[in-house]
Amino acid sequence: MKERQKVNKRKQVLSVIAAMLAIVIIAGSYAYWNQTHRIENPFDTGGKYGSTVIEDFTPEDDWQPGASVDKAVRVENTGEQDIIIRVKMDEKWVRKGDTVPYKEFSAEPDGAVYTIYQKSDTDGLTEADDSVVIKNFSGSENWVDGGDGWFYYKTNLAEGEKTDQWLESVALLDNLDVGAQKVMHYATTDENVDEDTEWIKYNPADGMPRELGGKLVLHSKTEVVYEKGGDGKELIGYLDSNYTLTITSQTVQATRKAVKATFNLTDAELNGLAVTWNFAD
């Protein structure tokens, strides 16, 4: 998988509201069967940004972007016969109060969810970005990248066995785009500052005004606001969003016919995976 990353240290607090199941348990009777398990993992950027998939861990409220958290993804065979396994992930970003994702990446067919790239960390736009969530894999040689968005476990999983760890950790880019911000400068000649105060914008490049309309400036203030796009919407990047990572684990009995049909593989693709599956048929 290609990976493009830009790193520019900018730390802001994030809050995560969900934890993820670590081990997918496979059980049942074995004839000609397969099972698919989908585990959705929602995370709340809490008006800030960010997220990381976690295992049996509840982060503090000041969890920092860029810091990886251990996340073990494994499959365990609790049945009595060998199984063959593949796994993938998908992700989406949804603005709070909305239901339609504004950003989605799938593993199939080309593994886009694994490509990390952010065009800019300050323009408040997300359209040109690839995924902004870093996936750190374990590096186990038993997991084979199929080139189709799926990772295949290259040996049979016998009764009572667990796969090697597939995913090691997941972390949000530490320089995630949280909006195109600008600083506005204001001054007033009012003696008392309250909700009725008349604030007049000025350009700091011209210096702080000493007088306005012949009156002495008595107070000044600055405000941070978001730039607006051509449609009038604020350019807030990934701010105030919910991020969901979905892990899919698919298993099938260890026969060539079952693997080809369930995983939708041709003979050439099956052989090209360079796996060492021991088929029962």
Steps between C-alpha positions, in 0.01 A plus 500: 500500500626845425525738788536875488537676829565858599600562858482841661470505878184665625346348811138547600287306743260238375240292675416144408166348598520134402724197531538213259476125542843350444447137411243367255371164625402242236281208600231273357450178312701436187350385172528742210492828683657839551462781749553872470540718808478878480608707796420871479703731718358853529709785636403855584740782416330702772522839334874445458613221278640159487469141592680172553368145519555351844496163673368470854607855565319821589715803414518809712320813383832653402604219267731648240484461118802331354539264794442138403291273718542122496224329307527126453278350231502121505270213414454196719366162387276354770366225274633155427620528138750715315388837366650749253482872573520843343445847649454858379401844629283789381451846648276806481473855632158648585439853620320517835128545453518344154456141380668511159879449498701782348805276471516122445776254419464132424748216489349362182598493224829690521568544871437877504437490875867415554635800306592789731515851358386849597534773239499784752468525876366855493266546204188362672428268206484120497408412142856454369618299802547127512458333837635702794503207743830314515481120511803333654505131414680238705726390218425132556604294199190287548278783369514535121382813318271370228511826302120505503453685830501176702780350708510120499635278776728271305466189716201308625373589844448181698269438793581723796759707313516877457647686207802720540416861567398674177461862606738642760368851547296775338564871543369825365742731323636739759466793258141429400330790321266663751403793287616807309523746785573870501540757776276810499601815689253747650512821705244718676475845649230390746601544859316192623505170309174307492270328250408836347859608438571617147814328375679635192726271296850621421804370312786422738748565219405867531567494872263526791274807451525761774182674399180411317262772385687755707464293819776327691514120463451345841478126431601247237441131437581220259277217378587179319246417229479252214537597137199430278489324168317596184182342633519712815577205727778523753815313402534288814682192370441197723378707793189389689474161334441134575747251355410132465740219424344169395699178524366207294622145564389228259563130560427185305557127535832381365401361159606639164141520376382688810788745492456578129125550532498697826800721424404529132847399380606351169748213491770746392420739785489214747841377390637855480439565868809285576324351798564160652143392559443129555169419332291213629376400153 
